[in-house]
Amino acid sequence: MCTRGVRTTCSSKMLQNFVPPYNATVVEKLNACGAVMVGKANMDEFAMGSSTENSALFVTHNPWDLSRVPGGSSGGSAVAVAASEGVCALGSDTGGSIRQPAGFCSVVGLKPTYGRVSRYGLVAFASSLDQIGPLTQDVTDCALVMNVIAGHDSRDSTSAPQPVPDYTKCLTPDLKGLRLGIPKEYFVKGMQSEVETTMRNAIKKLEELGAKVDWDVSLPHTPYSLAVYYIIAPSEASANLARYDGVKYGFSYKGDTMWDSMEKTREFGFGPEVKRRIMIGTYALSAGYYDAWYVKAQKVRTLIRREFDQAFEKYDALITPTSPSVPFKIGEKTDDPLQMYLSDVCTIPLISLACPLSPSRPASLMDCR
């Protein structure tokens, strides 16, 4: 998120010396309320990763076990809150980049409904998916931050012109009458026993607080979410990151010709994961493959969304794990991108809900931490 006069690098060599001349809307709103920014957090480069190991700056460690990752891509934000370096932090969530590190660091993370929080000043990754949200130590702080940063912004064309509720009024220990659904597709094969035990204990606690839980819920298209995401998100990233060509701002390599300069700028300015996703997205959007990959992925995305719409007609919330595993060791998955992508299997299905708010849609979708 852009911060006027303060370096905003996206943890990338491409923007290592970029100093924005303006603040993001969320920064403006927090400043207006007297918030004090104590620092900028580390992250996976351009928000592409699930462990904060893809940063061009350094690797962030989980504060509960320094040998393990904090999750990503907003790993630095989650660590800052978990280590009490700040009262709250902001992150951006495309396919789990707030929720997954929040789960790994035992803090609260919220990806708001698309359009609820202005993205003006947010460096774009995937424009139909990106959202800014808070990371806090408890749900009360999460509600307080949302009261500040939510709301319509005319500078963001995807911002929803909806009134902002007082999120603190939803804080109650009495869950009597709340209808909760447990989608069976999220208790995936290979889920670690520690995660399943923790989830079942949490659900039992919700029942004790008065919620009515239904374990017989199915979202059959959920298994396709991972494939859909890793077509749509890289495709949008390919388009958004085309602006980094070494001409107007950011890292610039001085080559023999204009084309050589542009090619070398992108070769040396972007890290391996960013380049990998740009190539995947460019391929999916290329002539002859657009209909077979990108268009088909959008159609499946619609099917996934319909299943969620139907579920929310019956249930107030769906309870799912944030990750199928506990935080993994630093370096454990860096040589296997596919295994790293599978870390997002529980958070990615919400790509189907990335759409402007409507009167029939809930104001926010809370993830279980």
ZIJO-V655778 format. One record per residue. RES is the residue in one letter. NEAR is the number of other ideal C-beta (glycine too) atoms within 8 Angstrom. Layout:
BEGIN
res->RES near->NEAR
res->RES near->NEAR
END
This chain:
BEGIN
res->M near->12
res->C near->12
res->T near->12
res->R near->9
res->G near->5
res->V near->9
res->R near->8
res->T near->13
res->T near->11
res->C near->11
res->S near->12
res->S near->14
res->K near->10
res->M near->11
res->L near->14
res->Q near->10
res->N near->6
res->F near->10
res->V near->8
res->P near->12
res->P near->4
res->Y near->7
res->N near->11
res->A near->14
res->T near->13
res->V near->13
res->V near->14
res->E near->9
res->K near->11
res->L near->11
res->N near->10
res->A near->6
res->C near->7
res->G near->5
res->A near->7
res->V near->4
res->M near->10
res->V near->5
res->G near->7
res->K near->8
res->A near->12
res->N near->10
res->M near->17
res->D near->18
res->E near->16
res->F near->12
res->A near->14
res->M near->12
res->G near->13
res->S near->12
res->S near->17
res->T near->18
res->E near->12
res->N near->15
res->S near->13
res->A near->9
res->L near->6
res->F near->5
res->V near->7
res->T near->11
res->H near->11
res->N near->13
res->P near->9
res->W near->8
res->D near->6
res->L near->6
res->S near->6
res->R near->13
res->V near->16
res->P near->19
res->G near->17
res->G near->17
res->S near->16
res->S near->18
res->G near->20
res->G near->13
res->S near->15
res->A near->20
res->V near->17
res->A near->12
res->V near->17
res->A near->13
res->A near->7
res->S near->6
res->E near->8
res->G near->9
res->V near->6
res->C near->12
res->A near->14
res->L near->12
res->G near->18
res->S near->16
res->D near->16
res->T near->13
res->G near->11
res->G near->14
res->S near->16
res->I near->17
res->R near->15
res->Q near->16
res->P near->21
res->A near->16
res->G near->14
res->F near->16
res->C near->16
res->S near->7
res->V near->12
res->V near->13
res->G near->18
res->L near->13
res->K near->11
res->P near->13
res->T near->13
res->Y near->14
res->G near->10
res->R near->12
res->V near->12
res->S near->15
res->R near->13
res->Y near->10
res->G near->13
res->L near->11
res->V near->9
res->A near->8
res->F near->14
res->A near->12
res->S near->8
res->S near->7
res->L near->14
res->D near->13
res->Q near->15
res->I near->16
res->G near->14
res->P near->15
res->L near->17
res->T near->14
res->Q near->10
res->D near->7
res->V near->8
res->T near->8
res->D near->13
res->C near->14
res->A near->12
res->L near->10
res->V near->11
res->M near->14
res->N near->10
res->V near->10
res->I near->13
res->A near->10
res->G near->8
res->H near->8
res->D near->9
res->S near->5
res->R near->7
res->D near->10
res->S near->3
res->T near->9
res->S near->13
res->A near->11
res->P near->4
res->Q near->9
res->P near->3
res->V near->7
res->P near->7
res->D near->6
res->Y near->13
res->T near->9
res->K near->6
res->C near->7
res->L near->8
res->T near->5
res->P near->4
res->D near->6
res->L near->10
res->K near->7
res->G near->6
res->L near->11
res->R near->11
res->L near->15
res->G near->13
res->I near->13
res->P near->12
res->K near->9
res->E near->10
res->Y near->10
res->F near->8
res->V near->9
res->K near->3
res->G near->5
res->M near->11
res->Q near->9
res->S near->6
res->E near->7
res->V near->13
res->E near->11
res->T near->8
res->T near->8
res->M near->12
res->R near->8
res->N near->8
res->A near->10
res->I near->12
res->K near->8
res->K near->8
res->L near->13
res->E near->10
res->E near->6
res->L near->10
res->G near->9
res->A near->11
res->K near->8
res->V near->11
res->D near->10
res->W near->6
res->D near->5
res->V near->12
res->S near->7
res->L near->12
res->P near->7
res->H near->10
res->T near->12
res->P near->7
res->Y near->9
res->S near->14
res->L near->12
res->A near->9
res->V near->13
res->Y near->12
res->Y near->10
res->I near->13
res->I near->16
res->A near->16
res->P near->13
res->S near->13
res->E near->14
res->A near->16
res->S near->15
res->A near->9
res->N near->11
res->L near->11
res->A near->7
res->R near->6
res->Y near->13
res->D near->9
res->G near->12
res->V near->5
res->K near->5
res->Y near->4
res->G near->10
res->F near->13
res->S near->8
res->Y near->11
res->K near->4
res->G near->11
res->D near->4
res->T near->6
res->M near->6
res->W near->7
res->D near->9
res->S near->14
res->M near->12
res->E near->9
res->K near->10
res->T near->15
res->R near->12
res->E near->9
res->F near->9
res->G near->13
res->F near->14
res->G near->10
res->P near->6
res->E near->12
res->V near->15
res->K near->11
res->R near->9
res->R near->13
res->I near->13
res->M near->8
res->I near->13
res->G near->15
res->T near->9
res->Y near->9
res->A near->15
res->L near->11
res->S near->8
res->A near->4
res->G near->5
res->Y near->11
res->Y near->11
res->D near->7
res->A near->7
res->W near->11
res->Y near->13
res->V near->9
res->K near->9
res->A near->13
res->Q near->9
res->K near->8
res->V near->12
res->R near->12
res->T near->9
res->L near->9
res->I near->17
res->R near->11
res->R near->8
res->E near->13
res->F near->13
res->D near->8
res->Q near->8
res->A near->13
res->F near->10
res->E near->5
res->K near->7
res->Y near->11
res->D near->6
res->A near->10
res->L near->12
res->I near->12
res->T near->10
res->P near->13
res->T near->13
res->S near->13
res->P near->12
res->S near->9
res->V near->8
res->P near->11
res->F near->10
res->K near->7
res->I near->10
res->G near->6
res->E near->6
res->K near->10
res->T near->8
res->D near->3
res->D near->7
res->P near->7
res->L near->6
res->Q near->8
res->M near->12
res->Y near->10
res->L near->9
res->S near->15
res->D near->13
res->V near->10
res->C near->13
res->T near->14
res->I near->12
res->P near->11
res->L near->9
res->I near->15
res->S near->12
res->L near->10
res->A near->9
res->C near->8
res->P near->7
res->L near->10
res->S near->6
res->P near->3
res->S near->3
res->R near->8
res->P near->6
res->A near->8
res->S near->10
res->L near->10
res->M near->6
res->D near->13
res->C near->9
res->R near->10
END
